[in-house]
Amino acid sequence: MNAAGNERAVSGGDLLPIREVARLTGVNAVTLRAWERRYGLIVPQRTAKGHRLYSADHIARVRAILAWLERGVSVGQVKGLLQSERSAPQEGLSQWAHKRHQLLTAVGDLAERQLDDCFNHEMALYPPQTLCRQLLLPLLEALELRWRGQFGAELERVFFLSWLRSKLGARLYHNNRLQGGAPLLLISLSERPMEPGLWLTAWLASSAGHAVEVFDWPVPAAELGLAVERIRPRALLLYAGQALDATRLPRLLGNGHCPTLLAGPAVRIHRQALSGLLAGRDDLTLAEDPLAALQALNDLNLQDSRQGAPCCN
């Protein structure tokens, strides 16, 4: 049953298992269980064998929780807000500032275990989109500012980005084992290795139920078609964190053989040149950051080319 069918089923009084609730809300099963055990935010019904079952009210409550989290409230404050329906306290935003400070300190100390423990704690409590918006993207922005002209900046950069790629790559590997069919193909167009925006985009897409294949080194423009031909992805996402040679854009984006998404700061940099390429193209989409890229991927009608309805050939 697809997501729309699940929505109708649960609104009609049927109960859904945790995997379907995760699919409908974007909150993974681990986080749903943590919200239940640690905070009592959601208490589902149980089958005779102990399996969790969720009603329409439970799903509405999950979405209410997400709304508070998006306002910057910490998960520990949400229950009281839901009960009293009062406004988010000002200290809610400072909760995320405190979490970012912890991670910044761990990066500065090159303390991998501390960094890992802090992030694991938050990953168990918050869905990927909230973590990306409230924690990781602001953290990267703060680090980029700190790394300008600072002695030891390159050491910190290599340490943090190596950790980030390893951490998110492990999640992708695990999620890919649970997904079938053709993957999304994500390729970096940046010359620098370990492009963080590429990995954040891959993580978000993977957490949303897409199989993901990541090439985090540039592929020659002449060989992009070969990659598409051999992998037969559902869509091709090209991530560029830096300015590109504008004369290369038509060749990079002009294959027309696969739904293509260009993502990253290069979209803002080359907005004028890209506007011309968009004319008459319904297979090309632009997104300036990982969150916008996820939304664009979700908006695409991606069919699995390995299941009889090719989208890339």
N, C-alpha and C positions, 0 to 999 in steps of 0.2 A: 504494500500500500504506500502511495506517495505521501508527501507532507500534507498536501491539501486534503487528501482522503483521511489522514490521521486527525486533522483539525476537525473535520466533520464528525468523525467517529467519537472523539472525546467530547465534542459539544453535545452529542446525542446521548451522553451518559455512559459510554463505554470507558473502561479503564485501560491505560496504556502502560506497558513495561518501561523500565528505565531507559533502554536503548532508544525507544521512540521519543521519549521526552527529551533526551539529549539531542536527537535529530531535529525536533521541532524548535527547541529553544537555543541551540548552540552551546549549551552548558554540558560539559562531558559528565559521564556517570560518576567518575571519581569525585568531581566537585560537588555533584548533587548529594552523594553520600556524606561528604565532609560537612556540607551545610546542615544535614540532618543530625549527624552524630555530635558535632562540636557546638552547634548553635541552636538546634531545634527549629531552624527556619522553615523546613518542610517536613512533614511527617506523613509519608504515604501509607496507604493500606498495604496489607501483606496477604499473600496466599498462604495456604496451609503449609507449604514448603518454605515459606519465608521470603518469597520473591516480592519485590516492591511493585506496587501498582499506583498510578497517578490519575487523578481526575482533572476535569477542566479547571476547577478551582486551584488545584496544585500548579497547573501550567500558568495560570494567571498570576499566581504568587511568584513563580520563578521570574516572570517578566517584570513584576513589580520590584523584585530584588535587583534585577539587572538595571532597571531605571535608576535606583538609588546608587548603585555602584558607578554608573556612568556620570552621576553628579559628583563623584569623588568621595563618597562615604565609604568607610571601611566596613568589611563584612560583619565585624563584631557589633556595629551600631545599627545594622539594618533592622533587626527584630524589634527593637524599641520603636523605631520610626514607623514600621508597619502597624504596630499596635496602637500608637498614639496618633498616627497620621500628621505628625508635626513636621515642620520644615527641617531640612538638613542643617545640622549645626555647622558653624564656620570651621570648627576644628576638623571636620571631615576632610577638607582639602589638605590640611596639614598632615593627615595620616599618610597620604601618598608621598608628600614631600619627605616625611621621615623614612619611608621605605626606600625612596631614591637615595637619600643620604646614606643609608646602610650599604646599598650596593656601590655607591661612589667610593665609600671608605674601603670596602673590600677590594675594589679595583685598584685603588691607590696603594694598598698594602700587598697587592698581588696574592691575595688570600683566596685561593680557589675553593677550599672547603667552605669558608664563610660565605663566599659568593653563591656557591651551590646551595647551601642550606637556606639562605635567605630567599632565593628564587624558588626552590622547591616548596617552601612554606606558602608562598603566594600562589604558586601554580595549583596547589591543592584546593585553594579557596576561591579563586577568581577564574572566569572563562578567559580564553586567549585574547579575545578582542578587547576586553577591559584591561588586561595586563599590558597589551600593546599600546593602547591609548593613554593609560594613566601612569604606566611605569616605564616601559622599555623605550618608547619613542622620546619622551622627555629626558630619560637617562642618556640616550645617545646624543641628544642635543647638548646636554650639559657636558658630556665628555668631549664632544667636538670643540666646544668653547675652551675647555680646560687644556686640550691638547695643542692649542695654537701657540707655538713658540716656547712651550715648557720643556725644560730638560727632563728626560725620562718619558716624554709623551709617546714616543714610538714603542717603547717597551710596554707601557700600559695598553696601547692600542693592540699590539700583537697578542698580549695576554688576554684581554677581554674578548676580542673578536674570535680568537681561537676557542675560547671557552664557549662563546655564543654559538658558533658553528657546530661544535661538538654536542652541545646541549640540545639544540633544536634539530640537528641531524639525527640524533637518537630518537627523538619523538617522531620524526618523519619515517624512520625505519620501522618503528613499532606500528605506526598508523598504516603504513603501506602494506604491512602483512595482513591487515584486516580489510583492505580494499581490493576489489577486482576490476578488471577491464583496463582500458587505456589510461595513461596518466596525463596530467598536465605537465608540459615541458617548460621549465623555467631556466632561462639562460641569462647570464650576466653579460652586459655590454661594457662594463667598467674595466679599465685596465688594472685597477688595484685589486688584489685578492681579498677574499673574505668580505664581500659587500654585505653589510648587516641588513640593509633593506630587502635584499633578495631573500635572505634566510627568514626574516620576519614574514614576508609575503608567503613563502613556502610553508611555514609553520601554520599561519592562519588558514591557508587553503587546505592543508592536510587535516587540521582540526575540524574543518567544515565538511569533511567526508570525501575529499578528492585524493586520489592517488597522485603522487607528485614525484617528478624526476628533476633533479637540480644539476645543472652544469654551472659551477661558480667561477669558471674562467671563460674569457671571451671565445666565441666560435667565429671563425672567418665568415664574412657575409656570404661568400660563395658556397659555404658548406651548410648553411642553415637549412636549405632545402633538403639536403641529404639527411640531416638529423630528423627532419619531419617525416621523410619518406621511410626511414628505418624504424623509428619509434612509433609513428602514427598516433600522435597525441590527440587528446580531445581539444586542446588549445595550446597555443604557444605564447608564453609570457616572456618578454624581453625587459630586463631591469637595467636601468642606467642611472647610476648615482652621480654622474659627472656629465659635463658638456660633451656632446658628440660632434663628429665632423658632419655638419648639416648636409653636405653633398652626398653622404652615405645613406641618409634616411630613406630615400625612395627605394634603394636596393635592399635595405634591411627590412622594410615594412611592406614591400610591394609584391610579395610572392602570391598572395591571394589564394593560397592552397589550404589555409587553416585559419580559424578564428585567432586573431593576434591581438595581444594587449601589450602596449608599451607603458611601463610603469617607472616611477622614480622621479627625482628632481629634474632630470633631463626634459621631462614633459613640460615643466614650467619654463625652463631655459629656452626650449625650441618651440614654444607655443605657436608662434606665427608661422613657422615653416610647416609645422604639423597640421595646422588648420587646412592648408591646401591639400595635404595628403588624405585628409578625412573626407573630402568632397567625393561623393559617389561611392564611398566604401562602407558597407555594412558589416564587414568582417574585421574592422580595426577599431580598437577602443583605447582610450588614454586614461591613466590614473596617476596622480602625483605622489601617493604614498601607499604603504602596505594595506591600510584599512580601506582606502578607495579601490585598490586593486581587488581585494576580496569582494567588495560590493559589485564591482564590474564582472568578476567571474561568476558570481551568483546570478547576475542578471542575464548572462549568456545562456542560451538553450544548448547546452553541451550534450551531444550524443556520443556514445562509445563507438568509435570506428571499428572496434574488434567484435562488435555484436551486430553487424549487418547494416549499420547506417553510418557510413563513413563521413566524418567531418573534415578530415585531413587526408588528402590523396595526392 
